[in-house]
Amino acid sequence: MEKNDLIRNIEFEVTNMGYTIWDVSIKGQGPNRRFAVFLDGRVGVNDCAKVSRSLSSSKIGNILEKGLLEVSSPGVEPVLTKLKHFQRWTGREVEFKLEKVSKSFFGILVSYNNCLVFQMKDGFFYIPFQALKMVKGLNRS
């Protein structure tokens, strides 16, 4: 099964259980393959275990058992990968890294349309999506 089809199947199964997906990640090959399913909203350990058991016994369970399946929440400082994530985090503080720079940068996410716009101490910075290595939402008090 193709990676995108597998992700769609995982999303379908989890959504049918009444949960919302934050993100699905599939990395690695063979026995080192890692399936990470991140549930959105307030989820506890029991929710994660329920989803894990359901996915393992579903029609895609035979594929998932060939790797490591992890089900969790994205945490209080989630990695932002989709437009809906950027929309939710607009006006809030984020940490981001660029592809060719190892340093982390911090700013307020102002816009996410054609590129990401960050407000920082020195002004506004416009960064194309392809130049970003990682963007993480922050929850600082």
Backbone torsions as a table, in degrees:
resi	resn	phi	psi	omega
1	MET	NA	136.3	178.4
2	GLU	-65.4	152.1	-178.1
3	LYS	-57.0	-46.6	-178.6
4	ASN	-65.6	-36.6	176.5
5	ASP	-65.9	-40.3	178.9
6	LEU	-63.7	-43.0	177.7
7	ILE	-62.1	-43.8	177.9
8	ARG	-60.9	-40.9	178.4
9	ASN	-64.6	-41.9	177.4
10	ILE	-62.6	-46.9	179.8
11	GLU	-60.4	-41.4	179.6
12	PHE	-62.0	-48.7	-178.8
13	GLU	-60.2	-47.0	-176.2
14	VAL	-68.7	-41.5	178.6
15	THR	-62.5	-39.4	178.3
16	ASN	-64.8	-20.3	177.1
17	MET	-84.3	-5.3	178.7
18	GLY	95.4	9.3	178.8
19	TYR	-101.5	159.6	176.1
20	THR	-109.7	136.8	-179.6
21	ILE	-87.2	131.7	168.7
22	TRP	-83.6	-49.2	-179.0
23	ASP	-165.5	158.5	173.0
24	VAL	-129.8	132.2	-179.0
25	SER	-127.0	133.8	174.7
26	ILE	-125.9	119.2	-178.0
27	LYS	-132.0	151.8	176.0
28	GLY	85.3	-180.0	-178.3
29	GLN	-135.1	157.7	173.3
30	GLY	55.8	-139.9	-177.6
31	PRO	-68.1	-13.8	177.5
32	ASN	-91.3	5.2	-179.8
33	ARG	-67.2	137.5	-178.2
34	ARG	-125.2	123.4	177.2
35	PHE	-106.5	116.3	178.8
36	ALA	-115.1	122.4	179.2
37	VAL	-115.6	120.2	-179.2
38	PHE	-108.1	121.4	-179.5
39	LEU	-91.0	138.9	-179.4
40	ASP	-89.8	153.5	176.3
41	GLY	89.2	-167.1	-179.4
42	ARG	-81.5	107.6	178.5
43	VAL	-128.3	145.0	178.8
44	GLY	-111.9	-177.3	-179.7
45	VAL	-60.4	-39.8	-179.7
46	ASN	-64.1	-37.4	177.0
47	ASP	-62.8	-45.7	-178.9
48	CYS	-63.2	-41.9	179.2
49	ALA	-65.1	-40.5	179.2
50	LYS	-61.6	-45.8	179.6
51	VAL	-65.8	-41.7	179.5
52	SER	-60.4	-47.7	178.5
53	ARG	-61.7	-42.3	-178.8
54	SER	-64.6	-44.8	178.6
55	LEU	-64.1	-39.4	-178.7
56	SER	-65.4	-30.5	-179.2
57	SER	-97.4	3.2	-179.1
58	SER	-83.2	-178.0	-179.5
59	LYS	-65.1	-18.0	178.0
60	ILE	-99.6	2.5	-178.3
61	GLY	-57.2	-37.1	179.9
62	ASN	-65.5	-27.4	176.2
63	ILE	-77.2	-43.9	-177.3
64	LEU	-66.3	-31.7	-178.2
65	GLU	-71.3	-9.1	177.2
66	LYS	-85.1	5.1	178.7
67	GLY	-149.9	-162.3	179.9
68	LEU	-104.3	123.7	177.9
69	LEU	-102.3	124.0	176.0
70	GLU	-121.2	129.7	176.2
71	VAL	-122.0	126.9	-178.8
72	SER	-158.1	178.5	169.7
73	SER	-85.0	163.1	177.6
74	PRO	-74.6	-6.2	179.8
75	GLY	89.2	178.2	-177.3
76	VAL	-79.0	-17.2	177.1
77	GLU	-127.4	75.6	-173.2
78	PRO	-75.4	153.3	171.9
79	VAL	-76.1	131.9	-178.8
80	LEU	-96.4	119.7	-176.4
81	THR	-126.4	-17.7	-174.6
82	LYS	-121.3	159.2	179.9
83	LEU	-56.6	-38.6	179.9
84	LYS	-63.6	-30.0	176.7
85	HIS	-68.0	-45.8	-179.9
86	PHE	-64.3	-37.3	177.9
87	GLN	-61.5	-45.4	-179.1
88	ARG	-65.6	-32.2	-175.3
89	TRP	-94.3	-0.1	178.5
90	THR	-59.5	130.6	-178.9
91	GLY	89.8	1.4	-178.2
92	ARG	-118.6	164.8	-177.8
93	GLU	-77.2	139.9	176.9
94	VAL	-134.4	159.5	169.7
95	GLU	-111.6	138.4	177.0
96	PHE	-141.2	152.9	176.4
97	LYS	-125.6	145.3	178.5
98	LEU	-95.3	155.1	-178.7
99	GLU	-55.0	-43.8	-171.6
100	LYS	-104.9	13.9	-179.2
101	VAL	-133.5	133.2	-177.4
102	SER	-83.7	-16.3	-177.2
103	LYS	-71.2	146.0	172.3
104	SER	-90.1	144.8	176.7
105	PHE	-120.2	151.5	-178.8
106	PHE	-128.9	138.9	178.1
107	GLY	-170.4	-179.7	177.1
108	ILE	-95.9	127.9	176.8
109	LEU	-74.0	117.4	-175.3
110	VAL	-99.8	-39.2	-176.2
111	SER	-153.0	157.4	-177.5
112	TYR	-140.5	21.3	-173.9
113	ASN	-71.7	-86.0	-178.5
114	ASN	-86.1	-20.8	176.2
115	CYS	-157.1	172.7	176.1
116	LEU	-90.2	135.6	177.9
117	VAL	-114.0	123.9	-179.7
118	PHE	-115.9	136.4	171.6
119	GLN	-97.0	122.7	-178.9
120	MET	-126.5	178.8	-179.2
121	LYS	-53.6	-39.8	-174.8
122	ASP	-90.0	7.3	179.5
123	GLY	124.7	-157.1	-177.8
124	PHE	-98.6	139.6	178.8
125	PHE	-123.5	131.1	-179.2
126	TYR	-106.5	117.9	-174.3
127	ILE	-127.9	122.6	178.0
128	PRO	-65.3	147.2	-178.9
129	PHE	-53.5	-41.7	-175.6
130	GLN	-68.0	-15.8	179.0
131	ALA	-87.2	-8.5	-176.9
132	LEU	-92.2	136.6	175.6
133	LYS	-93.2	-38.6	-176.4
134	MET	-160.6	142.5	171.5
135	VAL	-132.2	129.7	-177.8
136	LYS	-128.1	132.0	175.7
137	GLY	-74.3	139.3	-179.1
138	LEU	-110.9	147.4	176.7
139	ASN	-126.1	71.6	179.7
140	ARG	-94.6	145.2	178.5
141	SER	-95.3	NA	NA
